[in-house]
Amino acid sequence: MELSEFLAWEAEQPERYEFVGNRPVPLEPSTQARSLLIGDIVALLRPAVRDTGMRVLINIRVQCGGEVRYPAVVIDAGQYIPSALEPSRPVAVIDVDRFRDWCALPSVRYLSMRIGDDPGAVLTLLSKRTK
């Protein structure tokens, strides 16, 4: 399946899918623990971006390296387009339950480098140029 075919197909699905390895992969249901952690992350980040023009987005589609993923939290510094299905210019990507390489996104400056259920560890945002 090609990416364009997936995007058209996904738009018709009642459930959400990611596109990995040229095939649709269903997203697993969220748990209460994951949901609470994401809420805590958003609560910590929202005041930090207030009055900057940036937005904290959750569960939004991101295309990266020919794949489509749904990270837990994205900080978007691009133009606000209310009907957009993807961030305009993501500058930070945070996944709380799985490691992914987001370095293929040219606008991303910060990445979550730790996973788990500790908000302090998840919010260890490092410059993507740091190895």
C-alpha positions in Angstrom: 0.0 0.0 0.0 1.2 3.5 -0.8 1.1 6.4 1.6 -1.5 8.2 -0.4 -3.7 5.1 -0.5 -3.4 4.7 3.2 -4.4 8.3 3.9 -7.5 7.9 1.8 -8.3 4.6 3.4 -7.7 5.8 6.9 -10.1 8.7 6.4 -12.9 6.2 6.0 -12.1 4.0 9.0 -14.0 4.3 12.3 -10.8 3.4 14.3 -7.4 5.1 14.0 -4.4 3.4 12.3 -0.8 4.1 11.8 1.1 3.4 8.6 4.3 1.4 9.3 6.2 -0.8 6.9 3.8 0.0 4.1 0.8 -1.4 5.9 -1.9 -0.2 8.3 -1.3 -1.0 12.0 -4.3 -0.4 14.4 -3.6 1.8 17.4 -4.0 -0.1 20.6 -6.5 1.3 23.1 -5.2 3.7 25.7 -5.1 2.8 29.4 -6.0 5.0 32.3 -2.3 5.3 33.3 -1.3 6.4 29.8 -4.2 8.9 29.7 -3.3 10.4 33.0 0.3 10.7 32.1 -0.5 12.5 28.8 -2.8 14.9 30.8 0.1 15.6 33.2 2.5 16.3 30.3 0.0 18.6 28.6 -0.6 20.4 31.9 3.1 21.0 32.3 3.7 22.1 28.8 0.7 24.4 28.1 1.8 27.2 30.5 5.3 27.0 28.9 4.0 27.8 25.4 1.3 30.3 26.4 1.7 33.6 24.5 4.4 32.1 22.1 2.1 31.2 19.2 2.9 27.5 19.8 0.3 24.9 20.7 0.3 21.7 22.6 -1.5 19.1 20.5 -2.5 15.5 21.5 -3.3 12.5 19.4 -2.6 14.2 16.1 -1.3 12.5 13.0 2.3 13.1 12.0 4.0 11.9 8.8 7.6 11.1 9.2 9.9 9.2 6.9 7.1 7.7 4.8 5.2 6.6 7.9 2.2 7.9 9.7 2.3 7.9 13.4 0.2 9.3 16.3 2.5 10.5 19.0 1.1 11.3 22.4 1.9 15.0 22.4 3.3 17.5 19.8 4.3 21.1 20.3 3.4 22.9 17.0 5.1 26.2 16.1 3.5 26.6 12.7 0.4 28.3 11.4 -2.8 27.4 13.3 -5.2 25.8 10.9 -8.3 24.7 12.8 -9.3 21.9 10.3 -5.7 20.6 9.8 -5.2 16.9 10.5 -1.4 17.3 11.1 0.7 19.9 12.8 2.1 22.7 10.6 5.6 22.8 12.1 6.2 20.4 15.0 9.1 21.4 17.2 8.7 18.8 19.9 7.4 15.2 19.8 6.7 13.2 22.9 5.7 9.5 22.9 5.0 8.0 26.3 4.6 4.4 25.5 7.0 3.5 22.7 10.3 4.7 21.2 10.3 6.1 17.8 12.9 8.0 15.8 11.4 11.4 14.9 14.7 12.9 13.6 13.4 12.7 10.0 11.1 15.7 10.7 13.2 18.7 9.8 11.3 21.2 12.1 11.6 19.0 15.2 14.1 20.5 17.6 13.3 18.5 20.7 12.5 14.8 21.3 11.3 12.7 24.2 14.2 10.3 24.7 12.8 8.3 27.6 9.7 6.2 27.9 7.8 4.9 30.8 5.3 6.1 33.4 7.4 8.8 35.0 6.5 12.3 33.8 9.9 13.6 34.8 11.7 11.1 32.7 9.3 11.5 29.7 9.8 15.3 29.8 13.6 15.0 29.5 13.5 16.8 26.1 16.8 16.8 24.4 17.9 18.7 21.3 17.6 16.2 18.4 21.2 17.1 17.5 22.4 15.7 20.9 23.5 12.1 20.5 
